[in-house]
Amino acid sequence: MNFIDYIHEQTHIENETLELLDTLFEHREYKKYSLLLKEGSLSKEVFYIEEGIVRQFYTKDGKDITHAFYAENSFYTSIENIYFHNPNPFGLEALETCKVRVAEFAQVEAFINSHPKLELFMRMLLISFLKNLSDRIYSIKFQTAQERYDFLLKNYPKILLRVPLGHVASFLGITQQTLSVIRAGKGS
């Protein structure tokens, strides 16, 4: 869904205001497997995924580990860069050809601060992010690999069609072999 339509659907803010917000965001296209952000970047940008899917990842002991996936109608920004002025420990990679809207966080924040309905929308995005983070921590600490896999498929039913299995296994915290066993047991 395009940027204006998505925010209008979520907030019911008049189109004139959203069109002004829209001017802050440039259009970018990323080819499959290209980087939106490199690990260690100092980007202070906000990303909105209009089309495609990206993964957030990091490298530990030479191993590439998938931390999260962001598909259509998702926002991403580096908290480490914007709020703590630290290099971003994560990279952001397109897993499909992606259409993305990008803006400088400071400009977006100034605009949002002058529009109470957008402040409410931003608060709802933050709450959603915190809920997803809480769910992720819970799943890592208390769920079996099978339960994590089932949760992923329930919430992202087409993920296996869009994302390489190695990245799915990494996200679930299991090997590709374990993922194959789980999938074979499900008849997937």
Backbone as JSON Lines, residues from 0, in Angstrom:
{"i":0,"aa":"M","n":[0.86,-1.17,0.0],"ca":[0.0,0.0,0.0],"c":[0.9,1.23,0.0]}
{"i":1,"aa":"N","n":[0.51,2.24,-0.75],"ca":[1.37,3.41,-0.78],"c":[1.31,4.16,0.55]}
{"i":2,"aa":"F","n":[2.31,4.98,0.76],"ca":[2.55,5.67,2.01],"c":[1.34,6.47,2.5]}
{"i":3,"aa":"I","n":[0.8,7.34,1.64],"ca":[-0.33,8.19,2.04],"c":[-1.56,7.35,2.38]}
{"i":4,"aa":"D","n":[-1.87,6.37,1.53],"ca":[-3.05,5.53,1.78],"c":[-2.93,4.79,3.1]}
{"i":5,"aa":"Y","n":[-1.74,4.26,3.39],"ca":[-1.55,3.51,4.63],"c":[-1.77,4.41,5.85]}
{"i":6,"aa":"I","n":[-1.15,5.58,5.87],"ca":[-1.29,6.46,7.04],"c":[-2.72,6.98,7.14]}
{"i":7,"aa":"H","n":[-3.34,7.3,6.01],"ca":[-4.74,7.75,6.04],"c":[-5.64,6.66,6.62]}
{"i":8,"aa":"E","n":[-5.43,5.42,6.2],"ca":[-6.23,4.31,6.71],"c":[-6.07,4.16,8.22]}
{"i":9,"aa":"Q","n":[-4.86,4.39,8.72],"ca":[-4.58,4.22,10.14],"c":[-5.03,5.41,10.99]}
{"i":10,"aa":"T","n":[-5.05,6.62,10.41],"ca":[-5.27,7.83,11.21],"c":[-6.5,8.64,10.83]}
{"i":11,"aa":"H","n":[-6.95,8.51,9.6],"ca":[-8.05,9.32,9.05],"c":[-7.71,10.81,9.02]}
{"i":12,"aa":"I","n":[-6.44,11.11,8.92],"ca":[-5.98,12.5,8.79],"c":[-6.29,12.96,7.37]}
{"i":13,"aa":"E","n":[-6.64,14.22,7.23],"ca":[-6.98,14.78,5.93],"c":[-5.79,14.66,4.96]}
{"i":14,"aa":"N","n":[-6.11,14.46,3.71],"ca":[-5.09,14.21,2.69],"c":[-4.12,15.37,2.51]}
{"i":15,"aa":"E","n":[-4.58,16.62,2.73],"ca":[-3.68,17.76,2.56],"c":[-2.48,17.66,3.51]}
{"i":16,"aa":"T","n":[-2.74,17.28,4.75],"ca":[-1.67,17.12,5.74],"c":[-0.74,15.98,5.34]}
{"i":17,"aa":"L","n":[-1.35,14.87,4.9],"ca":[-0.54,13.71,4.52],"c":[0.29,13.99,3.27]}
{"i":18,"aa":"E","n":[-0.23,14.8,2.38],"ca":[0.54,15.15,1.19],"c":[1.76,15.99,1.56]}
{"i":19,"aa":"L","n":[1.63,16.83,2.58],"ca":[2.78,17.59,3.07],"c":[3.82,16.65,3.7]}
{"i":20,"aa":"L","n":[3.34,15.69,4.49],"ca":[4.24,14.7,5.07],"c":[4.93,13.91,3.96]}
{"i":21,"aa":"D","n":[4.17,13.56,2.95],"ca":[4.69,12.76,1.83],"c":[5.86,13.45,1.14]}
{"i":22,"aa":"T","n":[5.87,14.78,1.11],"ca":[6.96,15.49,0.43],"c":[8.29,15.32,1.14]}
{"i":23,"aa":"L","n":[8.27,14.91,2.41],"ca":[9.51,14.69,3.15],"c":[10.19,13.38,2.75]}
{"i":24,"aa":"F","n":[9.42,12.47,2.17],"ca":[9.92,11.12,1.85],"c":[10.25,11.01,0.37]}
{"i":25,"aa":"E","n":[11.47,10.57,0.08],"ca":[11.84,10.32,-1.31],"c":[11.55,8.86,-1.66]}
{"i":26,"aa":"H","n":[11.39,8.6,-2.94],"ca":[11.18,7.25,-3.45],"c":[12.52,6.61,-3.75]}
{"i":27,"aa":"R","n":[12.7,5.37,-3.29],"ca":[13.89,4.61,-3.63],"c":[13.48,3.2,-4.02]}
{"i":28,"aa":"E","n":[14.23,2.62,-4.92],"ca":[14.04,1.22,-5.27],"c":[15.34,0.49,-4.99]}
{"i":29,"aa":"Y","n":[15.2,-0.7,-4.44],"ca":[16.36,-1.53,-4.12],"c":[16.19,-2.88,-4.82]}
{"i":30,"aa":"K","n":[17.26,-3.32,-5.45],"ca":[17.24,-4.62,-6.09],"c":[17.38,-5.71,-5.03]}
{"i":31,"aa":"K","n":[16.94,-6.91,-5.39],"ca":[17.05,-8.07,-4.51],"c":[18.5,-8.21,-4.03]}
{"i":32,"aa":"Y","n":[18.67,-8.4,-2.74],"ca":[19.95,-8.59,-2.04],"c":[20.81,-7.34,-1.96]}
{"i":33,"aa":"S","n":[20.27,-6.18,-2.28],"ca":[21.05,-4.96,-2.07],"c":[20.82,-4.45,-0.64]}
{"i":34,"aa":"L","n":[21.78,-3.66,-0.16],"ca":[21.7,-3.15,1.21],"c":[21.02,-1.78,1.25]}
{"i":35,"aa":"L","n":[20.06,-1.66,2.15],"ca":[19.46,-0.36,2.44],"c":[20.35,0.36,3.44]}
{"i":36,"aa":"L","n":[20.88,-0.41,4.38],"ca":[21.79,0.1,5.41],"c":[22.89,-0.92,5.65]}
{"i":37,"aa":"K","n":[24.1,-0.44,5.87],"ca":[25.21,-1.32,6.24],"c":[25.32,-1.37,7.76]}
{"i":38,"aa":"E","n":[25.82,-2.48,8.27],"ca":[26.13,-2.55,9.69],"c":[27.14,-1.45,10.0]}
{"i":39,"aa":"G","n":[26.95,-0.79,11.14],"ca":[27.86,0.28,11.53],"c":[27.53,1.64,10.96]}
{"i":40,"aa":"S","n":[26.44,1.73,10.19],"ca":[26.09,3.02,9.59],"c":[25.64,4.01,10.67]}
{"i":41,"aa":"L","n":[25.63,5.26,10.3],"ca":[25.18,6.33,11.19],"c":[23.92,6.99,10.64]}
{"i":42,"aa":"S","n":[23.16,6.26,9.87],"ca":[21.97,6.79,9.22],"c":[20.94,7.27,10.23]}
{"i":43,"aa":"K","n":[20.35,8.41,9.93],"ca":[19.26,8.93,10.76],"c":[18.0,9.04,9.9]}
{"i":44,"aa":"E","n":[17.79,7.99,9.1],"ca":[16.66,7.96,8.17],"c":[15.53,7.08,8.7]}
{"i":45,"aa":"V","n":[14.34,7.38,8.21],"ca":[13.15,6.58,8.46],"c":[12.81,5.89,7.14]}
{"i":46,"aa":"F","n":[12.55,4.59,7.2],"ca":[12.2,3.81,6.01],"c":[10.77,3.32,6.14]}
{"i":47,"aa":"Y","n":[10.02,3.42,5.05],"ca":[8.69,2.84,4.96],"c":[8.7,1.89,3.77]}
{"i":48,"aa":"I","n":[8.38,0.64,3.99],"ca":[8.4,-0.37,2.93],"c":[7.04,-0.35,2.23]}
{"i":49,"aa":"E","n":[7.02,0.11,0.99],"ca":[5.78,0.1,0.21],"c":[5.57,-1.24,-0.49]}
{"i":50,"aa":"E","n":[6.64,-1.79,-1.03],"ca":[6.58,-3.09,-1.71],"c":[7.85,-3.85,-1.4]}
{"i":51,"aa":"G","n":[7.71,-5.15,-1.17],"ca":[8.86,-6.0,-0.95],"c":[9.04,-6.38,0.51]}
{"i":52,"aa":"I","n":[10.13,-7.07,0.77],"ca":[10.44,-7.49,2.13],"c":[11.94,-7.32,2.35]}
{"i":53,"aa":"V","n":[12.3,-6.84,3.53],"ca":[13.69,-6.65,3.9],"c":[13.96,-7.4,5.2]}
{"i":54,"aa":"R","n":[15.22,-7.69,5.42],"ca":[15.59,-8.31,6.69],"c":[16.6,-7.45,7.41]}
{"i":55,"aa":"Q","n":[16.47,-7.41,8.71],"ca":[17.42,-6.75,9.59],"c":[18.35,-7.86,10.08]}
{"i":56,"aa":"F","n":[19.65,-7.64,10.0],"ca":[20.6,-8.7,10.37],"c":[21.82,-8.11,11.04]}
{"i":57,"aa":"Y","n":[22.59,-8.98,11.68],"ca":[23.87,-8.59,12.24],"c":[24.85,-9.75,12.04]}
{"i":58,"aa":"T","n":[26.1,-9.48,12.26],"ca":[27.13,-10.5,12.13],"c":[27.77,-10.73,13.49]}
{"i":59,"aa":"K","n":[27.82,-12.0,13.88],"ca":[28.45,-12.36,15.16],"c":[29.38,-13.52,14.92]}
{"i":60,"aa":"D","n":[30.62,-13.35,15.31],"ca":[31.64,-14.38,15.11],"c":[31.68,-14.85,13.66]}
{"i":61,"aa":"G","n":[31.56,-13.89,12.73],"ca":[31.61,-14.19,11.31],"c":[30.35,-14.83,10.75]}
{"i":62,"aa":"K","n":[29.33,-14.94,11.56],"ca":[28.08,-15.57,11.15],"c":[26.99,-14.52,10.94]}
{"i":63,"aa":"D","n":[26.29,-14.6,9.83],"ca":[25.19,-13.7,9.47],"c":[23.92,-14.18,10.17]}
{"i":64,"aa":"I","n":[23.33,-13.34,11.01],"ca":[22.15,-13.73,11.8],"c":[20.99,-12.78,11.5]}
{"i":65,"aa":"T","n":[19.85,-13.35,11.12],"ca":[18.66,-12.54,10.83],"c":[17.97,-12.19,12.15]}
{"i":66,"aa":"H","n":[17.73,-10.89,12.33],"ca":[17.11,-10.39,13.56],"c":[15.61,-10.15,13.38]}
{"i":67,"aa":"A","n":[15.21,-9.65,12.19],"ca":[13.79,-9.33,11.96],"c":[13.53,-9.23,10.47]}
{"i":68,"aa":"F","n":[12.25,-9.3,10.12],"ca":[11.79,-9.08,8.75],"c":[10.82,-7.9,8.76]}
{"i":69,"aa":"Y","n":[10.88,-7.09,7.71],"ca":[9.95,-5.98,7.53],"c":[9.37,-6.08,6.13]}
{"i":70,"aa":"A","n":[8.06,-6.22,6.05],"ca":[7.38,-6.33,4.76],"c":[6.55,-5.07,4.53]}
{"i":71,"aa":"E","n":[5.69,-5.13,3.52],"ca":[4.86,-3.98,3.17],"c":[4.18,-3.38,4.41]}
{"i":72,"aa":"N","n":[4.07,-2.05,4.37],"ca":[3.43,-1.26,5.42],"c":[4.18,-1.3,6.75]}
{"i":73,"aa":"S","n":[5.49,-1.46,6.67],"ca":[6.33,-1.44,7.87],"c":[7.25,-0.23,7.84]}
{"i":74,"aa":"F","n":[7.47,0.3,9.02],"ca":[8.45,1.37,9.2],"c":[9.68,0.8,9.87]}
{"i":75,"aa":"Y","n":[10.85,1.39,9.55],"ca":[12.09,1.02,10.21],"c":[12.94,2.27,10.38]}
{"i":76,"aa":"T","n":[13.55,2.38,11.54],"ca":[14.55,3.4,11.77],"c":[15.52,2.87,12.81]}
{"i":77,"aa":"S","n":[16.75,3.32,12.79],"ca":[17.76,2.85,13.73],"c":[17.67,3.63,15.03]}
{"i":78,"aa":"I","n":[17.2,2.98,16.05],"ca":[17.11,3.6,17.38],"c":[18.5,3.96,17.89]}
{"i":79,"aa":"E","n":[19.46,3.07,17.62],"ca":[20.84,3.31,18.09],"c":[21.4,4.6,17.52]}
{"i":80,"aa":"N","n":[21.16,4.86,16.23],"ca":[21.66,6.08,15.59],"c":[20.95,7.32,16.09]}
{"i":81,"aa":"I","n":[19.64,7.26,16.07],"ca":[18.83,8.45,16.31],"c":[18.83,8.89,17.76]}
{"i":82,"aa":"Y","n":[18.67,7.95,18.67],"ca":[18.53,8.32,20.08],"c":[19.81,8.22,20.89]}
{"i":83,"aa":"F","n":[20.75,7.39,20.46],"ca":[21.95,7.17,21.25],"c":[23.23,7.58,20.52]}
{"i":84,"aa":"H","n":[23.1,8.0,19.25],"ca":[24.23,8.46,18.45],"c":[25.35,7.4,18.36]}
{"i":85,"aa":"N","n":[24.94,6.14,18.34],"ca":[25.87,5.02,18.19],"c":[25.72,4.42,16.8]}
{"i":86,"aa":"P","n":[26.76,3.81,16.3],"ca":[26.63,3.11,15.01],"c":[25.57,2.02,15.11]}
{"i":87,"aa":"N","n":[24.85,1.85,14.04],"ca":[23.79,0.84,13.99],"c":[24.43,-0.54,13.93]}
{"i":88,"aa":"P","n":[24.11,-1.44,14.87],"ca":[24.71,-2.77,14.83],"c":[24.09,-3.67,13.76]}
{"i":89,"aa":"F","n":[23.02,-3.21,13.14],"ca":[22.29,-4.02,12.17],"c":[22.47,-3.5,10.74]}
{"i":90,"aa":"G","n":[22.41,-4.43,9.81],"ca":[22.28,-4.1,8.4],"c":[20.84,-4.31,8.0]}
{"i":91,"aa":"L","n":[20.46,-3.76,6.87],"ca":[19.11,-3.91,6.34],"c":[19.26,-4.29,4.87]}
{"i":92,"aa":"E","n":[18.74,-5.47,4.51],"ca":[18.93,-6.02,3.18],"c":[17.59,-6.32,2.51]}
{"i":93,"aa":"A","n":[17.47,-5.93,1.25],"ca":[16.28,-6.26,0.46],"c":[16.32,-7.74,0.08]}
{"i":94,"aa":"L","n":[15.25,-8.46,0.35],"ca":[15.16,-9.86,-0.03],"c":[14.34,-10.05,-1.3]}
{"i":95,"aa":"E","n":[13.74,-8.99,-1.75],"ca":[13.02,-8.91,-3.02],"c":[13.31,-7.52,-3.57]}
{"i":96,"aa":"T","n":[12.95,-7.27,-4.8],"ca":[13.01,-5.91,-5.3],"c":[12.02,-5.11,-4.44]}
{"i":97,"aa":"C","n":[12.48,-4.0,-3.9],"ca":[11.67,-3.24,-2.95],"c":[11.47,-1.8,-3.39]}
{"i":98,"aa":"K","n":[10.27,-1.3,-3.13],"ca":[9.98,0.13,-3.26],"c":[9.86,0.67,-1.84]}
{"i":99,"aa":"V","n":[10.7,1.65,-1.54],"ca":[10.83,2.15,-0.18],"c":[10.74,3.66,-0.2]}
{"i":100,"aa":"R","n":[10.11,4.22,0.81],"ca":[10.09,5.67,1.02],"c":[11.06,5.97,2.15]}
{"i":101,"aa":"V","n":[11.87,7.02,1.98],"ca":[12.93,7.33,2.95],"c":[12.93,8.82,3.23]}
{"i":102,"aa":"A","n":[13.07,9.16,4.53],"ca":[13.14,10.57,4.94],"c":[14.09,10.7,6.13]}
{"i":103,"aa":"E","n":[14.55,11.92,6.35],"ca":[15.37,12.2,7.52],"c":[14.46,12.24,8.76]}
{"i":104,"aa":"F","n":[14.87,11.53,9.8],"ca":[14.06,11.41,11.0],"c":[13.75,12.78,11.61]}
{"i":105,"aa":"A","n":[14.73,13.67,11.68],"ca":[14.52,14.98,12.32],"c":[13.4,15.76,11.63]}
{"i":106,"aa":"Q","n":[13.34,15.7,10.3],"ca":[12.28,16.4,9.57],"c":[10.92,15.77,9.84]}
{"i":107,"aa":"V","n":[10.89,14.45,9.86],"ca":[9.63,13.74,10.12],"c":[9.16,14.03,11.53]}
{"i":108,"aa":"E","n":[10.07,13.98,12.49],"ca":[9.71,14.23,13.89],"c":[9.16,15.64,14.07]}
{"i":109,"aa":"A","n":[9.78,16.63,13.45],"ca":[9.29,18.02,13.56],"c":[7.88,18.13,12.99]}
{"i":110,"aa":"F","n":[7.63,17.48,11.86],"ca":[6.31,17.51,11.25],"c":[5.28,16.83,12.16]}
{"i":111,"aa":"I","n":[5.64,15.66,12.67],"ca":[4.73,14.9,13.54],"c":[4.38,15.71,14.79]}
{"i":112,"aa":"N","n":[5.37,16.39,15.36],"ca":[5.15,17.16,16.59],"c":[4.13,18.28,16.41]}
{"i":113,"aa":"S","n":[3.9,18.68,15.18],"ca":[2.93,19.75,14.94],"c":[1.55,19.2,14.55]}
{"i":114,"aa":"H","n":[1.38,17.88,14.58],"ca":[0.11,17.26,14.21],"c":[-0.26,16.17,15.22]}
{"i":115,"aa":"P","n":[-1.16,16.48,16.17],"ca":[-1.5,15.53,17.24],"c":[-1.94,14.14,16.76]}
{"i":116,"aa":"K","n":[-2.67,14.05,15.65],"ca":[-3.09,12.73,15.19],"c":[-1.89,11.91,14.73]}
{"i":117,"aa":"L","n":[-0.89,12.58,14.17],"ca":[0.33,11.86,13.78],"c":[1.14,11.45,15.0]}
{"i":118,"aa":"E","n":[1.1,12.27,16.06],"ca":[1.75,11.87,17.31],"c":[1.12,10.6,17.85]}
{"i":119,"aa":"L","n":[-0.19,10.51,17.79],"ca":[-0.89,9.3,18.24],"c":[-0.5,8.11,17.37]}
{"i":120,"aa":"F","n":[-0.42,8.32,16.07],"ca":[-0.01,7.26,15.15],"c":[1.41,6.78,15.49]}
{"i":121,"aa":"M","n":[2.33,7.71,15.74],"ca":[3.7,7.37,16.1],"c":[3.71,6.56,17.4]}
{"i":122,"aa":"R","n":[2.9,6.97,18.36],"ca":[2.82,6.23,19.62],"c":[2.33,4.8,19.39]}
{"i":123,"aa":"M","n":[1.35,4.65,18.5],"ca":[0.83,3.31,18.19],"c":[1.91,2.46,17.49]}
{"i":124,"aa":"L","n":[2.7,3.06,16.62],"ca":[3.81,2.34,15.99],"c":[4.83,1.87,17.04]}
{"i":125,"aa":"L","n":[5.13,2.74,17.99],"ca":[6.08,2.38,19.04],"c":[5.54,1.26,19.92]}
{"i":126,"aa":"I","n":[4.25,1.33,20.24],"ca":[3.64,0.27,21.04],"c":[3.66,-1.05,20.28]}
{"i":127,"aa":"S","n":[3.38,-1.0,19.0],"ca":[3.42,-2.2,18.17],"c":[4.84,-2.77,18.13]}
{"i":128,"aa":"F","n":[5.84,-1.91,17.99],"ca":[7.23,-2.35,18.0],"c":[7.58,-3.02,19.33]}
{"i":129,"aa":"L","n":[7.17,-2.41,20.44],"ca":[7.46,-2.98,21.75],"c":[6.76,-4.33,21.94]}
{"i":130,"aa":"K","n":[5.54,-4.44,21.45],"ca":[4.82,-5.72,21.53],"c":[5.54,-6.79,20.73]}
{"i":131,"aa":"N","n":[5.97,-6.45,19.51],"ca":[6.72,-7.41,18.69],"c":[8.02,-7.82,19.37]}
{"i":132,"aa":"L","n":[8.7,-6.86,19.97],"ca":[9.95,-7.16,20.68],"c":[9.68,-8.07,21.88]}
{"i":133,"aa":"S","n":[8.63,-7.79,22.62],"ca":[8.25,-8.62,23.77],"c":[7.92,-10.04,23.32]}
{"i":134,"aa":"D","n":[7.15,-10.16,22.22],"ca":[6.82,-11.48,21.68],"c":[8.08,-12.23,21.27]}
{"i":135,"aa":"R","n":[9.02,-11.51,20.66],"ca":[10.27,-12.13,20.2],"c":[11.08,-12.65,21.38]}
{"i":136,"aa":"I","n":[11.21,-11.84,22.41],"ca":[11.96,-12.26,23.6],"c":[11.29,-13.48,24.24]}
{"i":137,"aa":"Y","n":[9.97,-13.43,24.36],"ca":[9.23,-14.55,24.93],"c":[9.49,-15.82,24.12]}
{"i":138,"aa":"S","n":[9.42,-15.7,22.79],"ca":[9.59,-16.89,21.95],"c":[10.99,-17.48,22.09]}
{"i":139,"aa":"I","n":[11.99,-16.64,22.16],"ca":[13.37,-17.12,22.3],"c":[13.57,-17.82,23.64]}
{"i":140,"aa":"K","n":[12.99,-17.24,24.68],"ca":[13.21,-17.78,26.03],"c":[12.34,-18.99,26.37]}
{"i":141,"aa":"F","n":[11.11,-19.02,25.85],"ca":[10.16,-20.0,26.38],"c":[9.54,-20.94,25.35]}
{"i":142,"aa":"Q","n":[9.73,-20.7,24.07],"ca":[9.07,-21.55,23.08],"c":[10.05,-22.51,22.42]}
{"i":143,"aa":"T","n":[9.52,-23.65,22.03],"ca":[10.31,-24.61,21.28],"c":[10.48,-24.1,19.85]}
{"i":144,"aa":"A","n":[11.39,-24.73,19.13],"ca":[11.59,-24.36,17.72],"c":[10.29,-24.55,16.94]}
{"i":145,"aa":"Q","n":[9.57,-25.61,17.22],"ca":[8.29,-25.87,16.55],"c":[7.29,-24.76,16.83]}
{"i":146,"aa":"E","n":[7.21,-24.31,18.07],"ca":[6.27,-23.24,18.43],"c":[6.67,-21.92,17.76]}
{"i":147,"aa":"R","n":[7.96,-21.64,17.69],"ca":[8.42,-20.41,17.01],"c":[8.08,-20.47,15.52]}
{"i":148,"aa":"Y","n":[8.26,-21.62,14.92],"ca":[7.94,-21.82,13.51],"c":[6.44,-21.63,13.28]}
{"i":149,"aa":"D","n":[5.63,-22.26,14.12],"ca":[4.16,-22.14,13.99],"c":[3.72,-20.68,14.13]}
{"i":150,"aa":"F","n":[4.3,-19.96,15.08],"ca":[3.96,-18.55,15.3],"c":[4.33,-17.73,14.07]}
{"i":151,"aa":"L","n":[5.51,-17.99,13.5],"ca":[5.95,-17.27,12.32],"c":[4.98,-17.48,11.16]}
{"i":152,"aa":"L","n":[4.61,-18.73,10.92],"ca":[3.68,-19.02,9.82],"c":[2.29,-18.44,10.06]}
{"i":153,"aa":"K","n":[1.86,-18.43,11.3],"ca":[0.54,-17.86,11.62],"c":[0.51,-16.36,11.34]}
{"i":154,"aa":"N","n":[1.6,-15.68,11.69],"ca":[1.65,-14.22,11.53],"c":[2.16,-13.77,10.17]}
{"i":155,"aa":"Y","n":[2.91,-14.62,9.49],"ca":[3.46,-14.29,8.17],"c":[3.3,-15.52,7.27]}
{"i":156,"aa":"P","n":[2.07,-15.83,6.87],"ca":[1.8,-17.08,6.17],"c":[2.56,-17.28,4.86]}
{"i":157,"aa":"K","n":[2.99,-16.21,4.2],"ca":[3.69,-16.35,2.92],"c":[5.2,-16.19,3.04]}
{"i":158,"aa":"I","n":[5.7,-16.15,4.27],"ca":[7.12,-15.88,4.48],"c":[8.01,-16.9,3.78]}
{"i":159,"aa":"L","n":[7.62,-18.16,3.78],"ca":[8.46,-19.2,3.18],"c":[8.54,-19.08,1.67]}
{"i":160,"aa":"L","n":[7.58,-18.37,1.07],"ca":[7.6,-18.14,-0.37],"c":[8.45,-16.92,-0.74]}
{"i":161,"aa":"R","n":[8.77,-16.09,0.24],"ca":[9.43,-14.82,-0.04],"c":[10.85,-14.72,0.48]}
{"i":162,"aa":"V","n":[11.2,-15.57,1.44],"ca":[12.46,-15.44,2.16],"c":[13.24,-16.75,2.06]}
{"i":163,"aa":"P","n":[14.55,-16.68,1.76],"ca":[15.35,-17.91,1.75],"c":[15.27,-18.65,3.09]}
{"i":164,"aa":"L","n":[15.22,-19.97,3.02],"ca":[15.06,-20.78,4.24],"c":[16.2,-20.57,5.23]}
{"i":165,"aa":"G","n":[17.4,-20.28,4.74],"ca":[18.52,-20.01,5.65],"c":[18.26,-18.82,6.54]}
{"i":166,"aa":"H","n":[17.62,-17.78,5.99],"ca":[17.3,-16.59,6.79],"c":[16.17,-16.89,7.77]}
{"i":167,"aa":"V","n":[15.2,-17.71,7.35],"ca":[14.11,-18.11,8.26],"c":[14.69,-18.9,9.43]}
{"i":168,"aa":"A","n":[15.56,-19.86,9.14],"ca":[16.17,-20.68,10.19],"c":[16.97,-19.79,11.16]}
{"i":169,"aa":"S","n":[17.75,-18.86,10.61],"ca":[18.53,-17.95,11.43],"c":[17.62,-17.11,12.33]}
{"i":170,"aa":"F","n":[16.54,-16.6,11.78],"ca":[15.58,-15.82,12.56],"c":[14.99,-16.64,13.69]}
{"i":171,"aa":"L","n":[14.69,-17.91,13.42],"ca":[14.1,-18.79,14.43],"c":[15.13,-19.28,15.45]}
{"i":172,"aa":"G","n":[16.41,-19.08,15.15],"ca":[17.46,-19.52,16.07],"c":[17.73,-21.01,15.96]}
{"i":173,"aa":"I","n":[17.55,-21.58,14.76],"ca":[17.76,-23.0,14.53],"c":[18.59,-23.19,13.27]}
{"i":174,"aa":"T","n":[19.05,-24.4,13.06],"ca":[19.79,-24.7,11.84],"c":[18.81,-24.96,10.7]}
{"i":175,"aa":"Q","n":[19.33,-24.92,9.49],"ca":[18.49,-25.24,8.34],"c":[18.03,-26.7,8.39]}
{"i":176,"aa":"Q","n":[18.87,-27.56,8.92],"ca":[18.49,-28.97,9.04],"c":[17.31,-29.12,9.98]}
{"i":177,"aa":"T","n":[17.33,-28.43,11.11],"ca":[16.2,-28.49,12.05],"c":[14.95,-27.93,11.4]}
{"i":178,"aa":"L","n":[15.1,-26.85,10.65],"ca":[13.95,-26.29,9.94],"c":[13.39,-27.31,8.95]}
{"i":179,"aa":"S","n":[14.24,-28.02,8.26],"ca":[13.78,-29.05,7.31],"c":[13.0,-30.14,8.02]}
{"i":180,"aa":"V","n":[13.48,-30.56,9.19],"ca":[12.79,-31.6,9.97],"c":[11.42,-31.09,10.41]}
{"i":181,"aa":"I","n":[11.36,-29.86,10.89],"ca":[10.08,-29.27,11.33],"c":[9.11,-29.19,10.15]}
{"i":182,"aa":"R","n":[9.6,-28.7,9.02],"ca":[8.74,-28.57,7.84],"c":[8.27,-29.94,7.35]}
{"i":183,"aa":"A","n":[9.13,-30.94,7.38],"ca":[8.77,-32.29,6.93],"c":[7.68,-32.87,7.82]}
{"i":184,"aa":"G","n":[7.78,-32.59,9.13],"ca":[6.79,-33.08,10.08],"c":[5.44,-32.42,9.92]}
{"i":185,"aa":"K","n":[5.42,-31.22,9.35],"ca":[4.18,-30.46,9.13],"c":[3.57,-30.75,7.78]}
{"i":186,"aa":"G","n":[4.35,-31.4,6.92],"ca":[3.85,-31.62,5.57],"c":[3.85,-30.35,4.74]}
{"i":187,"aa":"S","n":[4.67,-29.35,5.15],"ca":[4.72,-28.06,4.44],"c":[5.46,-28.18,3.14]}
